[in-house]
């Protein structure tokens, strides 16, 4: 079953989580139920037309797979075309184009029991973490989950009541620590931003034997994720146990940008083989990236962020060699298996073939 195609789904409900965040629940018809099954931590690509422009965005699923709900949460951001359109216009009964779930910010829950999980979330980074928490606590009856969640103030906490209910339901197994940057609480340690020093302090105070934690999850603003990762590594945590989900990508270094520009120029005009929807076509490389070259030739190559984060444009290199800039959306295992993000990839010579169906 092809999973890169969009399907039009009806919006069953739009719920205001905070003044800035809306959850969208989709109605999935029975014939598409299997296609929209997901793993905790995965996301959806949504598509609509705003002001005559095709706008695509990725949003993490915030429910557990066995909750029976396909739901994402959208936080309104300044200048955000999609998020502001959701806040102002989207309502129950409307329709959106939705790509089936994808993403690798997940592990196999229930494969064993009694494991320990720890997560750092900031702002809307709670959305995939919420799915992971709910899934882990259900799937592993003896497992434990600790969550450090950073926000500006109490009013900006997404899922405030749902998190409190989980804490009450899983007493002794779910530890929840709110850290607020603009509002002082009774515990001085939990005041302020989740910077490197704060991350190190809360790990030391609340996570015994951090190197023995089975999996760490991090999602939120870039500086917070870098701080949390550095704090974990400084406490002896194995890098393989750290799972990070990025919503945006930082700018490439000047050296990397110059290198990719040289590769683009050298590859301009080269012929590539692109397989999609069971057909293989020869297309010329147009000097930007493999994704844009495929789409310029009329192929429906999938995409969303075009920043190397979402992995919507993932394809497998079946011949030749390519150079890839950002690779945030891929795991080491996927890269070892030959997958690339085509929005970030440039051919390194003739004979390159990529397969979007792989």
TORMAR-314026 format. One record per residue (C-alpha): z, y, x. Coordinates in steps of 0.25 Angstrom, whole numbers. Layout:
REM residues N
pt z->Z y->Y x->X $
...
REM end
This chain:
REM residues 358
pt z->0 y->0 x->0 $
pt z->-4 y->13 x->6 $
pt z->8 y->22 x->8 $
pt z->2 y->35 x->13 $
pt z->-4 y->39 x->0 $
pt z->2 y->50 x->-9 $
pt z->5 y->46 x->-24 $
pt z->8 y->56 x->-35 $
pt z->23 y->54 x->-39 $
pt z->30 y->61 x->-51 $
pt z->42 y->70 x->-48 $
pt z->53 y->63 x->-56 $
pt z->64 y->73 x->-52 $
pt z->67 y->85 x->-44 $
pt z->82 y->87 x->-40 $
pt z->88 y->99 x->-34 $
pt z->97 y->94 x->-23 $
pt z->101 y->108 x->-17 $
pt z->95 y->122 x->-19 $
pt z->85 y->118 x->-8 $
pt z->82 y->103 x->-10 $
pt z->75 y->96 x->-21 $
pt z->74 y->81 x->-23 $
pt z->61 y->75 x->-29 $
pt z->62 y->61 x->-36 $
pt z->48 y->55 x->-38 $
pt z->44 y->45 x->-49 $
pt z->37 y->33 x->-43 $
pt z->29 y->25 x->-52 $
pt z->31 y->10 x->-52 $
pt z->17 y->7 x->-45 $
pt z->21 y->16 x->-33 $
pt z->36 y->11 x->-32 $
pt z->33 y->2 x->-20 $
pt z->25 y->13 x->-13 $
pt z->37 y->23 x->-14 $
pt z->48 y->14 x->-9 $
pt z->54 y->20 x->3 $
pt z->64 y->18 x->14 $
pt z->76 y->27 x->16 $
pt z->73 y->39 x->24 $
pt z->58 y->39 x->21 $
pt z->51 y->51 x->15 $
pt z->39 y->55 x->6 $
pt z->27 y->64 x->8 $
pt z->25 y->73 x->-4 $
pt z->12 y->80 x->-7 $
pt z->8 y->92 x->-16 $
pt z->-1 y->104 x->-17 $
pt z->6 y->117 x->-15 $
pt z->-3 y->130 x->-16 $
pt z->-15 y->121 x->-14 $
pt z->-10 y->115 x->-2 $
pt z->-7 y->100 x->1 $
pt z->8 y->100 x->4 $
pt z->15 y->87 x->10 $
pt z->29 y->86 x->13 $
pt z->38 y->74 x->17 $
pt z->52 y->72 x->10 $
pt z->62 y->61 x->13 $
pt z->67 y->52 x->2 $
pt z->81 y->54 x->-1 $
pt z->84 y->42 x->-9 $
pt z->87 y->27 x->-5 $
pt z->75 y->17 x->-7 $
pt z->83 y->10 x->-18 $
pt z->87 y->22 x->-26 $
pt z->74 y->21 x->-34 $
pt z->70 y->36 x->-32 $
pt z->59 y->42 x->-23 $
pt z->66 y->56 x->-20 $
pt z->64 y->66 x->-9 $
pt z->72 y->79 x->-7 $
pt z->64 y->92 x->-3 $
pt z->72 y->104 x->3 $
pt z->66 y->117 x->1 $
pt z->63 y->125 x->14 $
pt z->58 y->139 x->16 $
pt z->43 y->139 x->16 $
pt z->42 y->125 x->12 $
pt z->30 y->123 x->3 $
pt z->33 y->109 x->-2 $
pt z->48 y->111 x->-3 $
pt z->47 y->124 x->-10 $
pt z->37 y->119 x->-20 $
pt z->47 y->108 x->-23 $
pt z->58 y->117 x->-25 $
pt z->50 y->127 x->-34 $
pt z->40 y->118 x->-42 $
pt z->42 y->103 x->-41 $
pt z->48 y->97 x->-54 $
pt z->50 y->83 x->-61 $
pt z->37 y->78 x->-66 $
pt z->28 y->84 x->-55 $
pt z->20 y->75 x->-46 $
pt z->19 y->75 x->-31 $
pt z->11 y->66 x->-21 $
pt z->20 y->57 x->-13 $
pt z->17 y->48 x->-2 $
pt z->25 y->35 x->-1 $
pt z->38 y->35 x->7 $
pt z->37 y->35 x->22 $
pt z->45 y->38 x->35 $
pt z->53 y->31 x->45 $
pt z->67 y->38 x->44 $
pt z->73 y->25 x->40 $
pt z->79 y->11 x->44 $
pt z->81 y->-2 x->37 $
pt z->94 y->-1 x->29 $
pt z->100 y->-13 x->24 $
pt z->95 y->-21 x->36 $
pt z->109 y->-23 x->40 $
pt z->123 y->-18 x->35 $
pt z->135 y->-10 x->41 $
pt z->126 y->0 x->49 $
pt z->130 y->14 x->52 $
pt z->121 y->26 x->49 $
pt z->122 y->41 x->52 $
pt z->113 y->52 x->48 $
pt z->112 y->67 x->51 $
pt z->105 y->75 x->40 $
pt z->102 y->90 x->39 $
pt z->97 y->97 x->26 $
pt z->86 y->90 x->20 $
pt z->87 y->79 x->30 $
pt z->96 y->73 x->21 $
pt z->85 y->67 x->12 $
pt z->81 y->55 x->21 $
pt z->95 y->53 x->25 $
pt z->100 y->52 x->11 $
pt z->90 y->41 x->9 $
pt z->95 y->34 x->21 $
pt z->110 y->36 x->17 $
pt z->108 y->30 x->3 $
pt z->100 y->18 x->8 $
pt z->109 y->15 x->20 $
pt z->122 y->15 x->11 $
pt z->115 y->6 x->1 $
pt z->108 y->-4 x->10 $
pt z->120 y->-6 x->19 $
pt z->133 y->-8 x->12 $
pt z->141 y->-7 x->24 $
pt z->133 y->4 x->31 $
pt z->138 y->18 x->34 $
pt z->131 y->31 x->34 $
pt z->136 y->44 x->40 $
pt z->128 y->57 x->37 $
pt z->129 y->71 x->43 $
pt z->122 y->81 x->34 $
pt z->120 y->95 x->38 $
pt z->117 y->107 x->29 $
pt z->119 y->122 x->28 $
pt z->129 y->121 x->17 $
pt z->134 y->112 x->5 $
pt z->123 y->118 x->-5 $
pt z->112 y->113 x->5 $
pt z->116 y->99 x->5 $
pt z->106 y->90 x->-1 $
pt z->111 y->78 x->-8 $
pt z->126 y->83 x->-7 $
pt z->130 y->75 x->-20 $
pt z->122 y->63 x->-17 $
pt z->128 y->62 x->-3 $
pt z->142 y->64 x->-8 $
pt z->140 y->53 x->-18 $
pt z->135 y->43 x->-7 $
pt z->147 y->47 x->1 $
pt z->156 y->43 x->-11 $
pt z->148 y->30 x->-14 $
pt z->148 y->25 x->0 $
pt z->163 y->29 x->5 $
pt z->165 y->25 x->19 $
pt z->150 y->22 x->22 $
pt z->144 y->36 x->20 $
pt z->149 y->47 x->28 $
pt z->144 y->61 x->25 $
pt z->146 y->74 x->33 $
pt z->140 y->87 x->28 $
pt z->138 y->97 x->39 $
pt z->136 y->112 x->34 $
pt z->131 y->123 x->43 $
pt z->133 y->135 x->34 $
pt z->146 y->130 x->27 $
pt z->159 y->126 x->33 $
pt z->167 y->114 x->29 $
pt z->180 y->109 x->31 $
pt z->176 y->100 x->43 $
pt z->172 y->109 x->55 $
pt z->164 y->97 x->61 $
pt z->155 y->97 x->49 $
pt z->152 y->112 x->49 $
pt z->139 y->117 x->56 $
pt z->125 y->112 x->58 $
pt z->121 y->98 x->63 $
pt z->118 y->102 x->77 $
pt z->120 y->94 x->90 $
pt z->135 y->97 x->92 $
pt z->138 y->94 x->77 $
pt z->130 y->81 x->77 $
pt z->138 y->76 x->89 $
pt z->151 y->80 x->83 $
pt z->149 y->73 x->70 $
pt z->144 y->61 x->77 $
pt z->156 y->60 x->85 $
pt z->165 y->63 x->74 $
pt z->159 y->54 x->63 $
pt z->151 y->43 x->69 $
pt z->158 y->33 x->77 $
pt z->150 y->26 x->88 $
pt z->137 y->33 x->85 $
pt z->129 y->24 x->94 $
pt z->132 y->13 x->84 $
pt z->126 y->20 x->72 $
pt z->114 y->11 x->67 $
pt z->105 y->23 x->63 $
pt z->106 y->38 x->63 $
pt z->97 y->47 x->54 $
pt z->94 y->61 x->56 $
pt z->86 y->71 x->47 $
pt z->86 y->86 x->46 $
pt z->82 y->99 x->53 $
pt z->77 y->96 x->67 $
pt z->88 y->102 x->75 $
pt z->98 y->94 x->67 $
pt z->91 y->81 x->70 $
pt z->89 y->84 x->85 $
pt z->104 y->87 x->85 $
pt z->108 y->75 x->78 $
pt z->99 y->66 x->86 $
pt z->104 y->72 x->99 $
pt z->119 y->70 x->95 $
pt z->116 y->55 x->92 $
pt z->109 y->53 x->105 $
pt z->121 y->59 x->112 $
pt z->131 y->50 x->105 $
pt z->123 y->37 x->110 $
pt z->115 y->35 x->98 $
pt z->102 y->26 x->100 $
pt z->90 y->34 x->97 $
pt z->84 y->22 x->90 $
pt z->95 y->24 x->79 $
pt z->92 y->38 x->76 $
pt z->82 y->41 x->65 $
pt z->77 y->55 x->63 $
pt z->69 y->61 x->51 $
pt z->62 y->74 x->54 $
pt z->56 y->83 x->43 $
pt z->49 y->92 x->52 $
pt z->44 y->92 x->67 $
pt z->47 y->102 x->78 $
pt z->36 y->109 x->85 $
pt z->30 y->101 x->96 $
pt z->32 y->106 x->110 $
pt z->22 y->115 x->117 $
pt z->19 y->103 x->127 $
pt z->16 y->93 x->115 $
pt z->8 y->103 x->107 $
pt z->-1 y->106 x->120 $
pt z->-2 y->91 x->122 $
pt z->-7 y->88 x->108 $
pt z->-16 y->99 x->108 $
pt z->-23 y->94 x->120 $
pt z->-24 y->80 x->114 $
pt z->-30 y->86 x->101 $
pt z->-41 y->93 x->109 $
pt z->-44 y->80 x->117 $
pt z->-45 y->72 x->105 $
pt z->-53 y->81 x->96 $
pt z->-65 y->74 x->91 $
pt z->-60 y->60 x->94 $
pt z->-63 y->49 x->83 $
pt z->-52 y->42 x->77 $
pt z->-51 y->30 x->67 $
pt z->-41 y->33 x->55 $
pt z->-38 y->22 x->46 $
pt z->-32 y->26 x->32 $
pt z->-32 y->20 x->18 $
pt z->-39 y->7 x->24 $
pt z->-51 y->15 x->30 $
pt z->-54 y->19 x->44 $
pt z->-62 y->31 x->48 $
pt z->-66 y->38 x->61 $
pt z->-62 y->52 x->61 $
pt z->-62 y->63 x->72 $
pt z->-50 y->69 x->78 $
pt z->-50 y->84 x->74 $
pt z->-40 y->89 x->85 $
pt z->-27 y->90 x->78 $
pt z->-21 y->76 x->74 $
pt z->-25 y->63 x->69 $
pt z->-20 y->66 x->55 $
pt z->-28 y->79 x->53 $
pt z->-40 y->72 x->59 $
pt z->-40 y->61 x->49 $
pt z->-38 y->70 x->37 $
pt z->-49 y->80 x->42 $
pt z->-58 y->68 x->41 $
pt z->-54 y->65 x->26 $
pt z->-44 y->54 x->28 $
pt z->-31 y->55 x->20 $
pt z->-22 y->53 x->31 $
pt z->-7 y->55 x->26 $
pt z->1 y->67 x->31 $
pt z->13 y->76 x->28 $
pt z->20 y->84 x->38 $
pt z->10 y->83 x->50 $
pt z->22 y->86 x->59 $
pt z->25 y->71 x->64 $
pt z->37 y->70 x->55 $
pt z->34 y->63 x->42 $
pt z->24 y->51 x->47 $
pt z->15 y->52 x->35 $
pt z->3 y->53 x->44 $
pt z->7 y->40 x->52 $
pt z->-4 y->31 x->57 $
pt z->-5 y->20 x->66 $
pt z->-14 y->21 x->79 $
pt z->-22 y->8 x->79 $
pt z->-31 y->13 x->91 $
pt z->-31 y->23 x->102 $
pt z->-20 y->32 x->106 $
pt z->-15 y->45 x->100 $
pt z->-5 y->56 x->104 $
pt z->6 y->60 x->94 $
pt z->14 y->72 x->94 $
pt z->26 y->72 x->84 $
pt z->31 y->58 x->80 $
pt z->43 y->61 x->72 $
pt z->39 y->53 x->60 $
pt z->37 y->40 x->68 $
pt z->47 y->30 x->73 $
pt z->46 y->24 x->87 $
pt z->42 y->11 x->81 $
pt z->30 y->17 x->73 $
pt z->25 y->24 x->86 $
pt z->26 y->11 x->93 $
pt z->18 y->4 x->82 $
pt z->7 y->15 x->84 $
pt z->10 y->24 x->73 $
pt z->7 y->39 x->75 $
pt z->8 y->52 x->66 $
pt z->-6 y->56 x->65 $
pt z->-2 y->71 x->62 $
pt z->3 y->71 x->76 $
pt z->-7 y->62 x->83 $
pt z->-19 y->64 x->92 $
pt z->-29 y->54 x->97 $
pt z->-29 y->52 x->112 $
pt z->-43 y->47 x->114 $
pt z->-54 y->39 x->106 $
pt z->-51 y->27 x->98 $
pt z->-39 y->32 x->90 $
pt z->-37 y->25 x->77 $
pt z->-25 y->27 x->67 $
pt z->-22 y->20 x->54 $
pt z->-14 y->27 x->43 $
pt z->-13 y->14 x->35 $
pt z->-6 y->6 x->46 $
REM end
